[in-house]
Amino acid sequence: MDCKALGKVKMLPVTQDDNERSIRRSTITSRTVLGDLKKQLIVGTGSACFWITASHPFDTIKTRLQLAKGADKKAQNVFNFFRNMIRSEGILSIWRGVSFPLTTQALKGSLGWFGYNSFSKLLRNDRRDYINYSYFLSGIAGALSGLAVSGIVIPSEVLKIRMQGSNKHTFNMHGTQYRNSLVCMKTLIQNEGPRSLFTGTTATFGRLSTAWFFYYSVQECFEDIMKGSRDPFVTTTGTQSFVAGGLAGMVSWLFSMPFDTLKTRIQMHPDQYTSLEDCLRKSIRSDGIRSLYQGFNAVMARAFVANAMAFWSYRKCSKVYDELGF
């Protein structure tokens, strides 16, 4: 076609059919997004109830070990802490503070997976294009997803840490005992203000972005190694998902544990630290650099159990959801 002919080409008018097709495409896209969010919420809830209940005792011991000082540090043994807590505080003490993680983890987990899938699409990192798929971009999507759910995580973490770090012999900085999570929340708001529920925000940002970067990227890498293929249509076995999730959890905590230790101390004793840097400085000065990995054995045990069960139960719940055709 020459230039004169090209100049005579007229734009076709937009018809009513074109508008209707555009509306239908928008409607289908909205339904797809809402359907994905619904799936993640239902699957995330079922998965969370399972793995949180199973791993919370290790999390309680982790918190106690991270807060241990003086004479308590001499008994930094997971078994000793379990035995002493059960003997002095009862068997239910190892599940202290579990209520808020259970109620918020469903939302956190579902939004986390939804955010991960959404950020992966934005980064054009599609598992189906496995030849060009990037584990690094998968990690970036995970880190961004972690930051996105921080607003939900921080209040839950503050309440969990306050409950786990206290017992019938200890009091908070205002001399108040916490009988349950709701009383803890009410007391915090009354004594320290609503902003107290967001104590340790910077440390939580650091922990979540670091942990979720390795959590997603390493888990996918390990799964592909175990099944011998990067093709997502080559399915993994339940054992492969379990082991890959557990190992990925251990790697993610290896890098994010210093942030978690500082977060725990700031959230338990906000009156003792003015910032993340101040907590880091005081911790190293009083206990050395190794204090950032205080309770390492409990953390690794929890990391494997929690993350292995999280990935395994998520895959199982997702499979059941698809088979039932919700």
VENVENKA-V694746 format. One record per residue. N is the residue number from 1. RES is the residue in one letter. PHI is phi as a letter, one per 30 degrees, with the letter a starting at -180 (NA if undefined). PSI is psi in radians with two decimals (none if undefined). NEAR is the number of other ideal C-beta (glycine too) atoms within 12 Angstrom. Layout:
N:RES:PHI:PSI:NEAR  N:RES:PHI:PSI:NEAR
//
This chain:
1:M:NA:2.21:8  2:D:d:3.10:8  3:C:d:-0.65:8  4:K:d:-0.73:8  5:A:d:-0.66:9  6:L:d:-0.64:9  7:G:d:-0.37:9  8:K:d:-0.11:10  9:V:d:2.26:11  10:K:c:2.54:8  11:M:d:2.30:6  12:L:d:2.44:8  13:P:d:2.59:9  14:V:d:2.12:11  15:T:c:2.99:10  16:Q:d:-0.59:10  17:D:d:-0.68:12  18:D:d:-0.76:13  19:N:d:-0.72:13  20:E:d:-0.69:13  21:R:d:-0.70:14  22:S:d:-0.73:15  23:I:d:-0.72:14  24:R:d:-0.72:14  25:R:d:-0.75:14  26:S:d:-0.70:14  27:T:d:-0.76:14  28:I:d:-0.73:14  29:T:d:-0.76:15  30:S:d:-0.74:14  31:R:d:-0.64:14  32:T:d:-0.79:18  33:V:d:-0.81:18  34:L:d:-0.65:15  35:G:d:-0.70:19  36:D:d:-0.74:27  37:L:d:-0.70:23  38:K:d:-0.77:18  39:K:d:-0.81:29  40:Q:d:-0.61:35  41:L:d:-0.80:27  42:I:d:-0.83:28  43:V:d:-0.74:34  44:G:d:-0.65:37  45:T:d:-0.84:29  46:G:d:-0.73:29  47:S:d:-0.77:40  48:A:d:-0.74:37  49:C:e:-0.60:26  50:F:d:-0.96:29  51:W:d:-0.48:39  52:I:d:-0.79:38  53:T:d:-0.68:24  54:A:d:-0.59:27  55:S:c:-0.18:37  56:H:d:-0.67:34  57:P:e:-0.70:31  58:F:d:-0.61:37  59:D:d:-0.67:40  60:T:d:-0.78:39  61:I:d:-0.70:41  62:K:e:-0.81:42  63:T:d:-0.78:40  64:R:d:-0.72:42  65:L:d:-0.67:41  66:Q:d:-0.49:42  67:L:c:-0.16:36  68:A:d:2.40:29  69:K:b:2.85:23  70:G:h:-2.22:11  71:A:d:-0.55:8  72:D:d:-0.50:21  73:K:d:-0.41:22  74:K:d:-0.32:10  75:A:c:0.65:21  76:Q:d:1.30:30  77:N:b:2.23:20  78:V:e:-0.80:27  79:F:d:-0.74:17  80:N:d:-0.72:22  81:F:d:-0.74:35  82:F:e:-0.88:26  83:R:d:-0.79:17  84:N:d:-0.68:24  85:M:d:-0.80:30  86:I:d:-0.67:21  87:R:d:-0.74:13  88:S:c:-0.44:18  89:E:b:-0.13:23  90:G:j:2.80:14  91:I:d:-0.57:15  92:L:d:-0.22:18  93:S:d:-0.48:30  94:I:d:-0.17:35  95:W:c:0.31:29  96:R:d:2.34:37  97:G:i:0.23:42  98:V:d:-0.34:32  99:S:d:-0.79:26  100:F:d:-0.73:34  101:P:e:-0.67:37  102:L:d:-0.73:28  103:T:d:-0.49:24  104:T:c:-0.38:34  105:Q:d:-0.56:39  106:A:e:-0.81:31  107:L:d:-0.74:29  108:K:d:-0.82:38  109:G:d:-0.77:42  110:S:d:-0.77:33  111:L:d:-0.55:31  112:G:d:-0.87:41  113:W:d:-0.71:41  114:F:d:-0.78:31  115:G:d:-0.71:34  116:Y:d:-0.81:40  117:N:d:-0.68:29  118:S:d:-0.79:23  119:F:d:-0.57:30  120:S:d:-0.67:31  121:K:d:-0.71:22  122:L:d:-0.63:17  123:L:d:0.02:23  124:R:h:0.76:16  125:N:c:1.58:29  126:D:c:2.20:19  127:R:d:-0.51:28  128:R:d:-0.49:15  129:D:c:1.12:16  130:Y:d:-0.33:21  131:I:d:-0.68:12  132:N:c:0.11:14  133:Y:d:2.43:25  134:S:c:2.14:23  135:Y:d:-0.55:29  136:F:d:-0.81:19  137:L:d:-0.54:27  138:S:d:-0.72:36  139:G:d:-0.70:34  140:I:d:-0.75:26  141:A:d:-0.69:38  142:G:d:-0.74:40  143:A:d:-0.77:36  144:L:d:-0.66:30  145:S:d:-0.68:37  146:G:d:-0.75:39  147:L:d:-0.63:31  148:A:d:-0.55:27  149:V:c:0.08:37  150:S:e:-0.60:33  151:G:d:-0.50:22  152:I:d:-0.64:31  153:V:d:-0.75:40  154:I:e:-0.92:33  155:P:e:-0.70:34  156:S:d:-0.71:37  157:E:d:-0.71:42  158:V:e:-0.84:43  159:L:d:-0.70:41  160:K:d:-0.80:41  161:I:d:-0.74:46  162:R:d:-0.68:46  163:M:d:-0.76:41  164:Q:d:-0.61:43  165:G:d:-0.07:38  166:S:c:2.69:35  167:N:b:-2.97:28  168:K:d:-0.24:14  169:H:c:-0.14:12  170:T:c:2.74:23  171:F:b:2.79:16  172:N:d:-3.05:29  173:M:d:-0.22:22  174:H:c:0.20:19  175:G:i:0.45:11  176:T:c:2.40:19  177:Q:c:2.65:18  178:Y:c:1.98:34  179:R:d:-0.60:18  180:N:a:3.08:21  181:S:d:-0.64:32  182:L:d:-0.72:17  183:V:d:-0.68:22  184:C:d:-0.81:37  185:M:d:-0.78:29  186:K:d:-0.75:20  187:T:d:-0.74:29  188:L:d:-0.80:32  189:I:d:-0.71:19  190:Q:d:-0.77:16  191:N:d:-0.59:24  192:E:b:-0.08:25  193:G:i:2.80:14  194:P:e:-0.52:15  195:R:d:-0.33:16  196:S:d:-0.42:31  197:L:d:-0.20:35  198:F:c:0.47:29  199:T:d:2.43:37  200:G:i:0.50:40  201:T:d:-0.84:28  202:T:d:-0.77:27  203:A:d:-0.64:42  204:T:d:-0.71:39  205:F:e:-0.82:29  206:G:d:-0.75:31  207:R:d:-0.84:39  208:L:d:-0.79:38  209:S:d:-0.70:31  210:T:d:-0.84:30  211:A:d:-0.79:44  212:W:d:-0.42:45  213:F:d:-0.88:33  214:F:d:-0.57:36  215:Y:e:-0.89:45  216:Y:d:-0.80:46  217:S:d:-0.78:33  218:V:d:-0.67:34  219:Q:d:-0.78:41  220:E:d:-0.69:37  221:C:d:-0.81:24  222:F:d:-0.69:31  223:E:d:-0.77:38  224:D:d:-0.66:27  225:I:d:-0.76:19  226:M:d:-0.66:26  227:K:d:-0.13:23  228:G:i:0.39:12  229:S:a:2.55:18  230:R:d:-0.12:24  231:D:d:2.07:17  232:P:d:-0.30:19  233:F:d:-0.17:11  234:V:d:1.84:16  235:T:d:2.65:16  236:T:c:2.68:30  237:T:d:2.90:17  238:G:d:-0.67:21  239:T:d:-0.72:17  240:Q:d:-0.76:28  241:S:d:-0.69:33  242:F:d:-0.88:31  243:V:d:-0.77:26  244:A:d:-0.73:35  245:G:d:-0.73:40  246:G:d:-0.79:35  247:L:d:-0.69:30  248:A:d:-0.68:43  249:G:d:-0.71:40  250:M:d:-0.72:32  251:V:d:-0.77:30  252:S:d:-0.67:41  253:W:d:-0.49:40  254:L:e:-0.67:25  255:F:d:-0.47:29  256:S:c:-0.10:34  257:M:d:-0.69:37  258:P:e:-0.72:31  259:F:d:-0.69:36  260:D:d:-0.70:40  261:T:d:-0.80:40  262:L:d:-0.69:40  263:K:d:-0.78:44  264:T:d:-0.80:42  265:R:d:-0.70:38  266:I:d:-0.73:41  267:Q:d:-0.50:47  268:M:d:-0.66:40  269:H:b:1.17:30  270:P:d:-0.37:33  271:D:d:-0.25:18  272:Q:c:-0.23:20  273:Y:b:2.45:27  274:T:c:-0.35:16  275:S:a:3.05:18  276:L:d:-0.75:28  277:E:d:-0.68:16  278:D:d:-0.73:21  279:C:d:-0.72:36  280:L:d:-0.79:27  281:R:d:-0.83:18  282:K:d:-0.64:23  283:S:d:-0.78:33  284:I:d:-0.68:20  285:R:d:-0.69:12  286:S:d:-0.61:20  287:D:b:-0.06:25  288:G:i:2.96:13  289:I:d:-0.47:15  290:R:d:-0.30:17  291:S:d:-0.38:30  292:L:d:-0.27:32  293:Y:c:0.50:29  294:Q:d:2.27:35  295:G:i:0.48:38  296:F:e:-0.75:27  297:N:d:-0.75:25  298:A:d:-0.66:39  299:V:d:-0.78:40  300:M:d:-0.68:27  301:A:d:-0.80:29  302:R:d:-0.71:38  303:A:e:-0.78:38  304:F:d:-0.85:32  305:V:d:-0.88:33  306:A:d:-0.86:42  307:N:d:-0.59:42  308:A:d:-0.81:34  309:M:d:-0.58:33  310:A:d:-0.88:43  311:F:d:-0.74:41  312:W:d:-0.84:34  313:S:d:-0.58:34  314:Y:d:-0.79:39  315:R:d:-0.75:31  316:K:d:-0.82:25  317:C:d:-0.65:33  318:S:d:-0.68:27  319:K:d:-0.76:20  320:V:d:-0.73:18  321:Y:e:-0.81:25  322:D:d:-0.66:15  323:E:d:-0.61:10  324:L:d:-0.29:13  325:G:i:0.82:8  326:F:d:none:17
//
